[in-house]
Structures are given as structure tokens and as C-alpha cells.
Amino acid sequence: MAKLKLRGKDLRNIGYPEGPVISVAITVMEQHYKHYTQEAALALLHQVLEAPASFTEDEQLSKIAGKLIVEEPTEIAINAEAVPYRVYGKEFIDEGAIRQMDYAMRLPVTVAGALMPDAHQGYGLPIGGVLAVKNAVIPYGVGVDIGCRMCLSILDIPHTQLEKQASVFKRELKAGTVFGAGAEWKPRIDDEVLEHPAFSEIGLLKHLHAKAAGQLSTSGSGNHFVEWGLVEITDAQNEFGLATGTYLGLLSHSGSRGLGAQIAGHYTKLAREICQLPREVQHLAWLGLDTEEGQEYWTAMNLAGDYASACHHQIHRRLIKAVGGTLLARVENHHNFAWKETHGGEELVVHRKGATPAGKGALGVIPGSMTAPGFIVRGRGEAASLDSASHGAGRQMSRSKATQSFTRHELTRILADHKVHLIGGGLDEAPGAYKNITEVMAAQTALVDVIGTFLPKIVRMADGVSTTTITLLLDYSTTTLPLLLDYS
């Protein structure tokens, strides 16, 4: 007999309200009533819906009943004053980002925060915002693209081959990558991340397993990329044991694809229903880590992070093999995530939404643009920044403004001047849409030490989009518009 499979739509059709009860009901029924027919399962769920108090003593159904009889939450007031926080590079951060951070620092759960020099306005927490809270997690403090990250591989192939064999590197880069909304890699790839127990334990994730399997080793749209370039190791005491000099590098930037998007959309909506906040901070609704919902999101978030990492590793493995290289060293880091860390002697949940972990000795990559260098950095563990640094140059121009401000001819000229070959890409990602990475790095010398650079030479991105299709950028078709546009 086929195992029971339920959808949120099935429960809504029999009268279940939007909210956490739907996820809980699906999980309970599929785990403990898996041999019921769909008709029988829905009939039982209807009985619970009609008289939840009658099922409060039932070992399994009480979990559903409890969600149905919970009183409506009242709006939570935010503090009148913001917790003080440090801003790096304030002179080139827009007022909207500052205002958003001020609001975030007024949440009752907020303990500390910082704003990075690449910061710009987003939704809820600004991109470039770092927020530390007590015993809670804010789905939108992590962001839509959970586990969005950098991965740099340094190879043993002489760097001069990148120019001499440019056609080969271009060919393999194009053949070995897939970008864009709903894009899948075929044939599908096996990876241990797809065997994660959360895929069978959490109702939402069960229904996302097929999407995750299809999109494994692909990249998103927008500012996501895979590129060949030149790595310059400048610190003789580098952790890789490499001599100073120039190497061939492969750098990628992407996240958890549709899997992370669906997790973000689901739990942000759930948090807003449970934790009702004033309108100006409604996207910063949190889930308590001492609640079932909070623990469920934490598990799902970590799975999305592992999945994003697996995507990068599969892409790098494929391309390194295609060009006959051997891996000498690798640097990688998330920059859209939440971590449990100790600051000021207490355990806090630190959200970095577009910020690089920069604890003492931690290695990371801070990219520039398709023509500007990126930086390999070592964290200095600066307490005022909550052990954080920028995650890139940061946008100084919206996507729509960029498409209106630059022409394809101008972009082609700029690429030629920098001897960069671009495959895909659009005017929304033109170098001029970004802040000056040199200025950004100068604003955070207290946060990181530079041990090397990466200069892009062959860049692969998704095909450019018009302003009317920006909302499809990250294949987040079931999320709201704010979620669609706010990623890093």
C-alpha cells in the first residue's frame, strides 16, 4: 500500500486555517497514520478540526489539536530605544539601511548588532546587517537565499594557461554550469546531503526533496556566478602553505536554490503569524528556539546550508576534473546564515544577512564585481562587529536603476578594458551598480587581514533579465514580492 501523502491544499480545502497547524498536521499524519488512505486521513483531520478539545489527551492528535485551540497572539511592542551598534563605512551606506538597522536594534530579543560597509536597504534586516538575539531565530534575518556562500578553489594548473587555453576554459565553464530560475542539472547527481534525515522528518522538506535533487549543482540568478580567475597569494604566512605568487583559481557564488527559498518563505510566514509585530518590523518576526517551530526552522536552515555547500562542491569537482587540475587549497564561507555563538559571555544567535564570518583566524572570501578584485581574508575577531565583515562590495544602485543607467555597449567596453570575458550576465549586474570594493575594504581593516586576491577573467552568470522579470530571479515563485527581491 502506498504511503500517505498530504498537501497543504488538501487541509485548507477541509477548512484548516493558514499557519503552523498545517505543517504539524501533515507531519503527524504522514508519520503516524501513514497507512491511512487520503480519504480516511482527511476525515480524521476534519474531526480534530471540528472538536479539537476532544483530542487533547490523544498522544499524536493532541499536537494538531493544540495548534487549533491556541489563542490569537497579541501584537508585541518593540523597545523605544535602539541597542547601540557599530556602523562601518557609514559615509557610503544609504539612510534606508541605517533606518532598518535602527528598528532591528529595538526588538525585545535583540542583544547586539553591527552594520557592514557594503550594507544597503533590503526588507526587514538590511543586507549587510549582523544581528545577535537571545534564544530566537529570525528567518528573515537569515534571508531568502539561505546559505548563500562563496567557494574558492586554488589549482595546480599554471596561471598562464588561463590565457593560452582561454577557449578551453570558456567551453568547460559553459558546459559545466547551469544557471537560472528552475534550472536543473541532468542527469541528476547523487550526494549525501540528499540523504539528510530532515527530508523524511519535516513535512515541508519531504515535498522539497525532488526539487533539491533536480537543482543540485546548479546556480541561481542575479549576482550569482562561477568564474575562472587569477589568485594572488600575498601573505607568506598563509594557512595553505603556498608560496606567494599567482595561481589559477575557480570562484563561485550561489546559495540553496529553490529549497532554501521555500524554507525561507514558509517559516517567515509562520513567524509572522506567531510573532505579530508592528508594521515597520513585521519581516523581523522570530521563532523561539525553545519552540517546536523554532527547532524545525533551525534544522531546515542548517540543511539548506549543507545543500548550498554541496552545490558548490559538485560544481568545483566537475570543472576541476574537466580542465585536468588538482586542488591545492580551498576557502569557503556562508554569508546568509545564523550561528549559535558566544559573545559577552553568553550564547547568542548571530544572524549575518549578507555578512562574512570573521572570527579570529577564520578564512573567507569577499568578492568585488565582474571586473573588480575579490579578497581572501583572515578574520581578526573584532568584538564590535560581532566577528563579522562585509560579504562583497555591496550595491549602490538598484537592479532597475542599473538596467536604465547602463547600455550593453558600455558594459562590453568595460569588460574589454579589464580583459574579462562574460558568459551571460545582464546590465543589472554591471560593475557600476556596485560600490568601490577598495573603499569597502579600507573601511574594515579592523575586521580582516587580506592574505590574497582573486581577479576575475572568465565569468559565467545567468542570462540578463529585464526589470519586468526581476521577480523571477531566484525561482521563488511561491514567496511574496519582498522575498523575491531581497537577497545577497
C-alpha positions in Angstrom: 0.0 0.0 0.0 1.3 3.4 -0.9 2.2 5.6 2.0 0.1 8.6 2.8 1.0 11.9 1.1 -0.8 15.1 2.1 -0.5 18.7 0.8 -1.3 21.9 2.5 -4.0 22.4 -0.2 -5.8 19.3 1.0 -6.1 20.6 4.5 -7.1 24.1 3.5 -9.9 22.5 1.4 -11.4 21.0 4.5 -11.2 24.2 6.5 -7.8 24.2 8.1 -6.5 27.8 8.7 -3.2 29.0 7.3 -0.5 28.7 9.9 1.7 26.2 11.8 -1.1 23.7 12.2 -1.0 22.7 8.6 2.7 21.7 8.8 2.2 19.9 12.1 -0.9 18.0 10.9 0.9 16.8 7.7 3.9 15.6 9.7 1.7 13.8 12.3 -0.5 12.1 9.8 2.4 11.1 7.5 4.4 9.7 10.3 1.8 8.0 12.5 -1.1 7.4 10.1 0.9 6.6 7.0 -1.2 3.6 6.1 -4.4 5.5 6.1 -6.0 6.3 2.8 -6.1 10.0 2.0 -9.9 10.0 2.4 -9.6 8.4 5.8 -6.8 10.7 6.9 -8.7 13.8 5.9 -11.9 12.5 7.6 -9.9 12.2 10.9 -8.4 15.6 10.4 -11.8 17.1 9.9 -13.0 15.5 13.2 -10.0 17.2 15.0 -10.8 20.5 13.3 -14.4 20.3 14.4 -13.7 19.4 18.1 -10.1 19.9 19.0 -10.7 19.8 22.7 -11.8 16.2 22.3 -8.3 15.2 21.2 -6.1 16.9 23.8 -5.4 13.7 25.5 -4.5 11.7 22.3 -0.7 11.0 22.1 -0.4 12.1 18.5 -3.6 14.1 17.5 -3.1 16.4 20.5 -0.2 18.0 18.7 -2.7 19.1 16.0 -5.5 20.0 18.4 -3.1 22.2 20.5 -2.4 24.3 17.4 -6.1 24.7 16.7 -7.1 25.9 20.2 -4.1 28.3 20.8 -5.3 31.8 21.4 -4.6 34.5 18.8 -1.3 36.2 19.6 -1.3 39.9 20.6 1.0 42.4 18.9 4.4 42.5 20.5 5.7 46.0 21.3 9.2 47.0 20.3 11.6 49.0 22.6 11.5 52.8 22.5 15.3 53.0 22.2 17.7 51.0 20.0 20.5 49.0 21.4 23.8 50.8 20.4 25.6 49.2 17.5 28.7 49.9 15.4 28.5 51.0 11.7 31.5 50.5 9.4 31.8 52.8 6.4 28.7 54.8 7.3 29.6 57.5 4.7 28.6 55.3 1.9 25.6 53.4 3.4 22.1 54.6 2.4 19.8 56.0 5.0 17.3 53.3 4.4 19.7 50.6 5.6 20.5 52.7 8.7 16.9 53.1 9.5 16.2 49.4 9.1 19.1 48.5 11.4 17.8 51.0 14.0 14.5 49.2 14.0 16.1 45.8 14.3 18.0 47.0 17.3 14.7 47.8 19.0 13.4 44.2 19.0 12.8 42.8 22.5 15.1 39.8 21.7 18.0 41.9 20.4 21.2 41.9 22.3 23.8 43.4 19.9 24.3 44.2 16.2 26.6 45.8 13.6 26.3 47.1 10.1 28.9 46.3 7.5 30.4 48.8 4.9 28.7 47.1 2.0 25.2 47.5 3.6 22.2 48.6 1.6 18.5 48.5 2.2 16.6 45.3 1.9 13.5 44.0 3.7 13.5 43.7 7.5 17.2 43.4 8.3 19.3 45.3 5.8 21.7 43.4 3.6 25.0 43.8 5.4 23.3 43.6 8.8 24.5 41.5 11.7 22.1 40.9 14.5 22.6 38.9 17.7 19.5 37.8 19.6 18.7 35.7 22.6 17.1 32.3 22.3 15.4 33.0 19.0 15.9 32.9 15.3 14.6 35.3 12.7 14.0 33.6 9.3 14.2 36.9 7.5 17.3 37.8 9.5 19.0 34.9 7.6 17.4 35.9 4.3 15.7 34.3 1.4 18.8 32.6 -0.1 19.7 30.5 3.0 23.4 29.5 2.9 24.3 31.8 0.1 28.1 31.4 0.1 31.5 31.8 -1.6 33.8 28.9 -2.6 37.3 29.5 -4.0 39.4 26.6 -5.3 43.1 27.2 -6.0 44.5 24.8 -8.6 47.9 23.4 -9.6 47.5 24.4 -13.3 50.0 27.2 -14.2 48.0 30.5 -14.3 49.4 31.3 -17.7 47.2 28.6 -19.1 44.1 30.6 -18.5 45.1 33.0 -21.3 46.8 30.5 -23.5 43.9 28.0 -23.4 41.1 30.5 -22.9 38.8 28.7 -25.3 39.1 25.5 -23.3 38.3 27.2 -20.0 35.4 29.1 -21.6 34.0 25.9 -23.1 34.2 23.9 -19.9 32.8 26.7 -17.8 29.7 26.9 -20.1 29.3 23.2 -20.3 29.8 22.5 -16.6 27.3 25.1 -15.2 23.6 25.7 -15.3 22.0 29.0 -14.0 18.6 30.5 -13.5 15.1 30.1 -12.3 14.0 26.5 -12.0 17.2 25.2 -13.7 18.2 21.6 -13.1 21.3 19.5 -13.8 20.7 16.4 -15.9 21.3 13.6 -15.2 20.8 14.0 -11.5 23.7 13.7 -9.2 23.9 11.6 -6.0 25.1 13.4 -2.9 25.0 12.5 0.8 23.1 15.8 1.5 20.1 14.3 -0.2 20.1 11.5 2.4 19.8 14.0 5.3 17.2 12.7 7.8 15.4 16.1 7.9 14.0 15.3 4.4 11.9 12.5 5.9 11.2 14.1 9.3 9.8 17.5 8.4 6.7 17.7 6.2 7.7 20.7 4.2 11.1 19.2 3.4 9.6 15.9 2.2 7.8 17.7 -0.6 11.0 19.7 -1.5 13.3 16.6 -1.9 12.6 16.2 -5.6 13.3 19.9 -6.2 16.5 19.7 -4.3 17.7 16.6 -6.1 17.0 18.2 -9.5 18.7 21.5 -8.7 21.8 20.1 -7.0 25.0 21.5 -8.6 23.2 24.4 -10.3 23.4 28.2 -9.6 20.9 30.9 -9.1 20.3 34.1 -11.0 21.0 37.8 -10.1 24.5 38.2 -8.7 25.4 34.5 -8.6 28.4 33.4 -10.7 31.1 30.9 -11.4 34.3 32.2 -12.7 37.9 31.4 -13.6 40.5 33.9 -12.5 43.9 34.7 -11.1 44.7 34.2 -7.4 47.5 36.3 -6.0 48.7 35.0 -2.6 50.4 37.9 -0.8 50.8 36.6 2.7 53.8 34.4 3.1 52.3 33.0 6.3 49.1 31.9 4.7 47.3 28.9 6.0 47.5 26.9 2.8 51.3 26.5 2.9 51.5 28.1 -0.6 54.4 30.2 -1.8 53.5 33.8 -2.5 52.7 34.4 -6.2 50.0 33.9 -8.8 47.8 30.8 -9.2 44.8 29.7 -11.2 41.5 29.9 -9.3 37.9 28.9 -9.6 35.4 31.1 -7.6 31.6 30.5 -7.2 28.8 32.4 -5.5 25.4 30.9 -5.0 23.1 29.5 -2.4 20.4 26.9 -1.6 18.3 27.4 -4.7 14.6 26.6 -4.6 15.0 24.5 -1.4 16.2 27.5 0.6 13.6 29.8 -1.0 10.7 27.6 0.0 12.1 27.2 3.5 12.5 30.9 3.9 9.0 31.7 2.6 7.3 29.1 4.7 9.0 29.9 8.0 8.9 33.7 7.5 5.1 33.5 7.1 4.9 31.2 10.1 6.9 33.5 12.2 4.8 36.5 11.3 1.6 34.6 12.3 3.1 33.5 15.7 5.1 36.7 16.5 3.0 39.7 15.5 5.0 42.9 15.3 4.3 46.5 14.3 4.3 47.0 10.6 7.7 48.6 10.4 9.4 45.4 11.7 7.0 42.7 10.6 9.6 41.0 8.5 11.7 40.5 11.6 9.3 38.2 13.3 11.1 35.5 15.2 10.7 31.9 16.3 11.7 30.9 19.8 14.4 28.2 19.9 12.5 26.6 22.7 9.5 26.0 20.5 8.8 23.2 18.0 8.6 25.7 15.1 11.9 27.3 16.0 13.7 24.0 16.2 12.1 22.9 13.0 13.4 26.0 11.2 16.8 25.7 12.7 17.0 22.1 11.3 15.7 23.2 7.9 18.1 26.2 7.8 21.1 24.0 8.5 20.0 21.5 5.9 19.8 24.4 3.3 23.3 25.5 4.3 24.6 21.9 3.8 22.8 21.8 0.5 24.3 25.1 -0.7 27.8 23.8 0.2 27.2 20.6 -1.7 26.1 22.5 -4.8 29.4 24.4 -4.8 31.5 21.3 -4.2 29.8 19.5 -7.1 30.4 22.4 -9.5 34.0 22.7 -8.5 34.6 18.9 -8.7 33.1 18.8 -12.2 35.0 21.8 -13.6 38.4 20.9 -12.0 38.1 17.5 -13.5 37.2 18.9 -16.9 40.4 21.0 -17.1 42.6 18.4 -15.6 43.5 20.2 -12.4 44.3 19.2 -8.9 43.1 21.1 -5.8 45.8 22.9 -3.8 43.7 24.8 -1.4 40.1 25.9 -0.8 38.4 28.8 1.0 34.7 28.9 1.6 32.1 30.6 3.8 28.4 31.3 4.2 27.2 34.9 4.3 23.4 34.4 4.7 23.0 32.3 7.8 22.5 32.2 11.6 25.0 30.7 14.1 25.0 30.0 17.8 28.0 31.9 19.1 29.2 33.2 22.5 29.6 36.9 22.8 30.0 38.9 26.0 29.9 35.6 27.9 26.5 34.4 26.7 25.3 32.2 23.9 23.5 34.3 21.2 22.1 33.6 17.8 24.0 35.7 15.3 22.3 36.4 12.1 24.5 37.5 9.2 22.4 38.6 6.3 25.0 39.4 3.7 28.0 39.4 6.0 31.1 37.2 6.2 32.1 35.4 9.4 35.3 37.0 10.6 36.2 35.4 13.9 39.8 35.3 15.0 41.7 33.3 12.3 38.6 32.5 10.2 39.2 32.5 6.5 36.7 33.9 4.0 36.2 35.4 0.5 34.9 38.9 -0.1 34.2 39.3 -3.9 34.2 42.6 -5.8 32.4 42.7 -9.1 32.9 41.0 -12.5 35.8 43.4 -13.2 36.9 44.2 -9.7 39.1 42.0 -7.5 37.9 39.9 -4.7 39.8 39.4 -1.4 40.9 36.3 0.5 40.7 37.4 4.2 41.6 36.2 7.6 39.2 37.4 10.4 40.6 39.5 13.3 37.8 38.6 15.7 36.7 42.2 16.3 34.1 42.1 19.1 32.3 45.4 18.0 31.5 43.8 14.6 30.3 40.5 16.2 33.2 38.8 14.4 31.9 39.9 11.0 32.9 41.6 7.8 31.3 42.7 4.5 30.2 40.0 2.1 31.2 42.0 -1.0 31.3 45.5 -2.4 27.6 46.0 -2.0 25.1 47.5 -4.4 25.0 51.3 -4.8 22.3 51.1 -7.4 19.1 49.1 -7.6 18.6 46.5 -10.3 16.0 48.5 -12.1 18.2 51.7 -12.0 21.2 49.8 -13.2 19.3 48.5 -16.3 18.3 52.1 -17.0 21.7 53.6 -16.4 24.0 51.4 -18.5 24.0 50.2 -22.0 25.2 46.9 -23.4 27.8 48.8 -25.4 29.2 50.4 -22.2 29.3 47.0 -20.5 31.1 45.4 -23.4 33.7 48.3 -23.4 34.3 48.0 -19.6 34.8 44.2 -19.9 37.2 44.6 -22.8 39.2 47.2 -20.8 39.6 44.7 -18.0 40.2 41.8 -20.3 37.2 39.9 -18.8 35.1 37.5 -20.9 31.4 37.4 -19.7 29.1 34.5 -20.5 25.5 35.5 -19.7 25.0 38.4 -17.2 22.9 41.5 -17.6 23.0 45.2 -17.1 21.6 44.8 -13.6 25.0 43.3 -12.7 27.1 46.0 -14.4 30.2 46.8 -12.4 29.0 50.4 -11.9 26.0 49.1 -9.9 28.4 48.2 -7.1 30.3 50.3 -4.6 34.1 50.6 -4.9 35.4 47.4 -3.3 38.7 49.2 -2.4 36.8 51.7 -0.3 34.8 49.0 1.3 37.9 47.1 2.3 39.5 50.2 3.6 36.5 50.7 5.9 37.1 47.3 7.6 40.8 47.0 8.2 40.0 46.4 11.8 37.9 43.4 10.9 40.0 41.4 8.5 43.5 41.0 7.2 44.0 40.4 3.4 46.1 37.4 2.5 45.4 37.3 -1.2 43.2 38.5 -4.1 41.1 37.0 -6.9 40.9 38.7 -10.2 38.0 37.5 -12.5 38.9 36.7 -16.1 36.2 34.3 -17.4 32.8 35.0 -15.8 29.6 32.9 -16.1 26.3 34.2 -14.9 22.6 33.7 -15.7 21.4 35.5 -18.7 20.4 39.1 -18.1 16.8 40.0 -17.2 14.6 43.0 -17.8 13.1 44.9 -14.9 9.8 43.2 -15.6 11.3 39.8 -14.9 13.4 40.6 -11.9 10.8 39.0 -9.6 11.7 35.6 -11.1 15.3 35.8 -10.3 15.7 33.2 -7.6 12.9 30.7 -8.6 10.9 31.8 -5.6 7.5 31.5 -7.3 5.6 30.8 -4.1 7.0 33.6 -2.0 5.9 37.2 -1.7 7.4 40.1 -3.7 9.6 41.4 -0.8 11.1 37.9 -0.5 11.8 37.8 -4.2 13.9 40.9 -4.4 15.9 40.8 -1.2 18.9 38.5 -1.5 22.7 38.8 -1.5 
